[in-house]
Amino acid sequence: MLVGMSGLAAAAIHILLNVFQTA
């Protein structure tokens, strides 16, 4: 469960980073 939660958090962070980089 913790691994899944951390995975989702990591995915969200990567998406946000990609949005900021492309912005």
Residue pairs with C-beta under 8 A, 6 or more apart in sequence:
none
